[in-house]
Amino acid sequence: MPTVKGPLMSVDAHGALAKALTFQRRPGGASVYGYKEPKVPLTDRQLWQRALIYWCVYAWQQLSPAEKAEWEVKAKGQRQSGYSFFLHSKRGYFLDPTCVLYLPLYDTRFQGSPFKSLDTYEHQCTVTGALWGPQGFTMDGVANKILIPSHSAFDFGTTGAFSFSIWFKSLEAKTVDARIAGRCDIGATQYWGFYTVSSELVWYANNNAATTAEIWDEEWHLLTGTRINGTAGKVFCDGAEVFSGTVSSSDNLSWTAPIALGAWGDFVHDYTKGEYGAAWLHSSDIGLLGHCWLREATKWRYQ
C-alpha cells in the first residue's frame, strides 16, 4: 500500500510507494529513487560498505544533543544536514567506536603543527622537522618525529586488547636498527610498537615478536600489530599474517607517555628514516579481517 504524503510526483511528496519508489525531501532538494536489491549481497566490498554505514550511524548516535546541534549549526549554508556534514568532516575515517586514534597523515589539514587527529578525541599532535606530502610525512632519520600526547584512551592495562596499524615505507637499509612507531614510558621499561632490529621487523608489547615481514624495498606496506589478551597477539603485513604467539608478558600497558611516529617515545634517539601514511589505534583486536578492511579501503593511495 502507498504511504506517500503530499501530492505524488511533487516536491512535497515524501514516503514510499510500495518498494517501487521512495520520495524524500532533503536540505539539498527533493529526490525520488527506486529500490534495487544487490545481485551478490555478500561480497567483501559490500560487507565493507555496510560496516562503514553501520559505524557512521553509530558514531552519530553517540553524540549528545548539544553536539548534534553544533553540527547542525556548522552545516548551515552547506546545503546538507548536520549528520551529512559530520560524516564529510570525518571523511576517510573508519568510524569504529573502538578507534581511539586516527591519523590520515596525507590530509591537507595536517600540513601545520600542531594538528588534531580525526577521531572522537581530536588529539593535538606536534610535528618536529618532518615534511608533509600528498601521501603523508617523510622523516629524515636524524631528528624528525610526530608526537601524540598521552591519553587515558591509550591505556590498555594488563589484559586489554588493542591494535595498531600504519602505512609505512622504509628508507633505511635492512641492517639499520630503528624505531618505527610506538608508545614508550620515560624509563624505557614499558613500551609497545614496531621497530627493526637484527634485520627483522619486530612488534613489541613488552615482549619481542619477530615477524617474517620484509619491508626494506622502499615500497609502502600496511602493518598491524595486535594484543588479543594478556599475552597473545598477532601481526599482519599487507593482508597476510606474519606472526602469531606471545607479544606481551602481561605487563601493565598503562602509563603517562606519548605515542611517537619516527622515534621512540619522547626520547632523542632511535629515529627512523621513512615515509608515514595513515595510522590507526583501536582499543580492540581488529584481527586479519579488520587489517584487510583498512588495506582495501586505503591501498589505492599507496600504489
C-alpha positions in Angstrom: 0.0 0.0 0.0 1.2 3.5 -0.8 2.4 5.6 2.2 3.3 8.7 0.2 2.3 12.0 1.8 1.8 15.1 -0.3 0.9 15.3 -4.0 2.5 12.4 -5.9 5.4 13.4 -8.1 5.6 16.9 -6.5 8.4 18.4 -4.4 6.1 18.0 -1.4 5.9 14.2 -1.7 7.7 12.1 0.8 7.4 8.4 1.8 7.4 5.1 -0.1 5.2 3.7 -2.9 5.4 0.0 -2.0 9.0 -0.9 -2.8 9.0 0.7 -6.2 9.6 4.4 -5.5 10.8 6.4 -2.5 10.3 10.1 -2.2 12.5 12.2 0.1 12.9 15.9 0.9 16.5 16.8 1.9 18.3 20.1 2.6 19.7 19.8 -1.0 16.2 19.4 -2.5 13.6 16.8 -3.3 14.6 13.4 -4.7 12.9 10.2 -5.9 14.6 6.9 -6.4 13.8 3.2 -6.8 14.8 0.2 -4.7 17.5 -2.1 -6.1 18.4 -5.4 -4.5 22.1 -6.3 -4.8 22.7 -9.3 -7.0 25.5 -10.6 -4.8 24.8 -9.1 -1.4 27.7 -10.6 0.5 30.8 -9.7 -1.4 33.8 -8.3 0.6 33.3 -4.8 -0.8 29.6 -4.8 0.1 30.3 -6.1 3.6 32.9 -3.3 4.0 30.4 -0.7 2.8 27.8 -2.0 5.2 30.2 -1.8 8.1 31.1 1.8 7.2 27.4 2.8 7.2 26.8 1.0 10.5 29.7 2.8 12.2 28.8 6.1 10.7 25.3 5.9 12.2 26.6 4.6 15.5 29.1 7.4 15.8 26.4 10.0 15.2 24.2 8.4 17.7 26.9 8.6 20.4 26.9 12.4 20.1 25.0 14.4 22.7 22.0 16.5 21.7 24.2 19.6 22.2 27.0 18.1 20.0 24.5 17.3 17.3 23.1 20.8 17.5 26.7 22.2 17.0 27.0 20.1 13.8 23.6 21.4 12.5 24.9 25.0 13.0 28.2 24.1 11.2 26.2 22.7 8.3 24.2 25.8 7.7 24.9 27.2 4.2 26.5 23.9 3.2 23.2 22.5 1.6 23.4 19.4 3.8 22.3 18.2 7.2 24.4 18.3 10.3 24.7 14.5 10.0 26.0 14.7 6.5 28.4 17.5 7.3 29.7 15.4 10.3 30.5 12.5 8.0 32.1 14.7 5.4 34.3 16.2 8.1 35.4 12.8 9.1 36.0 11.7 5.5 38.2 8.7 5.1 37.8 7.8 8.8 36.5 4.3 9.6 34.1 5.3 12.3 34.6 2.4 14.6 34.0 3.5 18.2 37.0 1.5 19.3 39.3 3.6 17.1 41.0 5.9 19.7 43.5 7.4 17.3 43.1 8.1 13.6 45.8 10.0 11.6 45.4 10.2 7.8 48.7 12.0 7.5 48.1 12.8 3.8 45.2 15.0 4.7 45.8 18.7 3.8 44.6 19.7 7.3 47.8 18.1 8.7 50.2 20.4 7.0 50.9 22.6 10.0 51.9 21.9 13.6 50.1 21.3 15.8 47.2 19.5 14.2 44.3 17.4 15.6 43.7 13.8 14.9 40.4 12.9 13.1 39.0 10.6 15.7 36.5 11.3 18.5 39.2 12.5 20.9 40.9 15.0 18.5 44.3 14.5 20.0 46.6 17.6 19.4 49.7 16.3 17.6 53.0 18.1 17.2 55.5 17.7 14.3 59.2 18.1 14.6 61.1 18.5 11.3 59.0 16.0 9.3 57.9 17.1 5.8 54.3 16.8 4.7 53.3 15.4 1.2 50.2 14.0 -0.5 50.9 10.5 0.8 51.9 11.6 4.4 55.0 12.7 6.2 58.7 12.0 5.4 61.1 11.5 8.3 64.9 12.1 7.8 66.1 9.6 10.4 68.0 12.3 12.2 65.6 14.4 14.3 62.1 14.1 12.8 59.1 12.8 14.7 55.4 13.3 15.3 54.2 13.1 18.9 50.7 12.3 20.1 50.3 13.3 23.8 49.4 10.7 26.4 45.7 10.0 26.9 43.7 7.5 29.0 42.3 6.1 25.8 45.7 4.7 25.1 45.8 2.8 28.4 45.2 -1.0 27.9 46.2 -2.3 31.3 47.4 -5.9 31.8 44.9 -7.7 29.6 43.2 -5.1 27.4 43.1 -5.9 23.6 44.4 -3.3 21.2 45.6 -3.0 17.6 48.0 -0.5 16.0 48.0 -0.1 12.2 50.2 2.1 10.0 51.1 2.6 6.4 54.9 2.8 6.3 57.7 3.0 3.6 61.2 2.2 4.9 64.0 4.3 3.5 66.6 2.5 5.7 69.0 -0.3 4.9 67.9 -3.6 6.3 70.7 -3.7 8.8 69.8 -0.4 10.5 68.0 -0.8 13.8 65.3 1.8 14.1 62.0 2.6 16.0 59.1 3.0 13.5 56.3 3.9 15.9 55.1 3.2 19.4 54.5 4.3 22.9 57.3 4.2 25.5 57.5 5.3 29.1 60.1 7.7 30.3 62.3 4.9 31.8 62.1 2.8 28.7 60.8 -0.1 30.8 57.4 -0.4 29.2 56.6 0.1 25.6 54.7 -1.2 22.6 55.2 -0.6 18.9 57.0 -1.6 15.7 60.8 -1.4 15.3 63.5 -3.1 13.3 66.4 -4.9 14.9 68.9 -7.5 13.5 67.3 -7.2 10.1 63.8 -8.2 11.4 60.6 -6.3 11.8 59.5 -6.7 15.4 56.2 -6.0 17.1 56.7 -5.4 20.8 54.2 -5.2 23.6 56.7 -5.8 26.4 57.8 -9.0 24.7 59.6 -9.3 21.3 57.6 -10.8 18.4 60.0 -11.1 15.5 58.0 -11.3 12.2 58.7 -12.7 8.8 57.7 -9.5 7.0 60.2 -7.9 4.5 59.7 -4.2 4.4 63.1 -2.8 3.2 62.2 -2.5 -0.5 61.2 1.2 -0.4 57.6 0.3 -1.1 54.5 1.0 1.0 53.4 -1.6 3.5 50.4 -1.7 5.8 51.5 -3.1 9.2 49.1 -4.1 12.0 50.2 -5.3 15.4 47.7 -6.7 18.0 47.4 -7.9 21.5 44.5 -10.2 21.8 44.6 -10.7 25.6 47.2 -10.6 28.4 50.0 -12.3 26.4 48.8 -13.5 22.9 48.9 -11.4 19.8 49.3 -11.4 16.0 51.0 -9.3 13.4 49.8 -8.7 9.8 51.5 -7.2 6.8 49.8 -6.4 3.5 46.9 -8.7 4.1 48.8 -11.7 5.5 49.6 -13.0 9.0 53.4 -12.8 9.7 53.4 -13.7 13.4 51.1 -15.4 15.9 52.2 -16.1 19.5 53.3 -14.3 22.7 53.7 -10.5 22.3 53.3 -9.4 25.9 54.3 -10.6 29.3 51.1 -9.4 30.9 52.7 -6.1 32.0 50.5 -3.1 32.6 50.4 -1.1 29.3 49.0 2.0 31.0 51.4 4.9 31.7 52.0 8.5 31.1 53.8 8.8 27.8 53.2 10.0 24.2 52.8 7.9 21.1 55.6 8.7 18.7 56.0 8.2 14.9 59.5 8.3 13.6 61.1 7.8 17.0 60.6 6.0 20.3 58.5 7.8 22.9 59.8 11.3 23.7 63.5 10.3 23.6 66.0 11.9 21.3 67.4 8.8 19.7 66.4 5.8 17.5 65.0 8.0 14.8 63.7 6.3 11.7 64.1 7.3 8.0 60.9 6.6 6.1 57.6 7.8 5.0 54.4 7.6 7.1 50.9 7.4 5.8 47.7 6.7 7.7 47.7 5.3 11.2 45.0 3.8 13.4 44.9 2.7 17.1 42.0 0.5 18.2 41.1 -0.5 21.7 40.2 -3.9 20.3 41.7 -6.8 18.4 40.7 -6.0 14.8 42.2 -9.3 13.5 43.1 -10.2 10.0 39.6 -9.1 8.7 40.0 -5.6 10.2 43.5 -5.3 8.8 42.3 -6.3 5.3 39.4 -3.8 5.5 41.8 -1.0 6.3 44.1 -2.1 3.4 41.4 -2.5 0.8 39.9 0.9 1.7 43.2 2.8 1.5 45.7 0.9 -0.6 44.9 2.9 -3.8 46.7 5.9 -2.2 50.0 4.0 -1.9 50.1 2.1 -5.2 
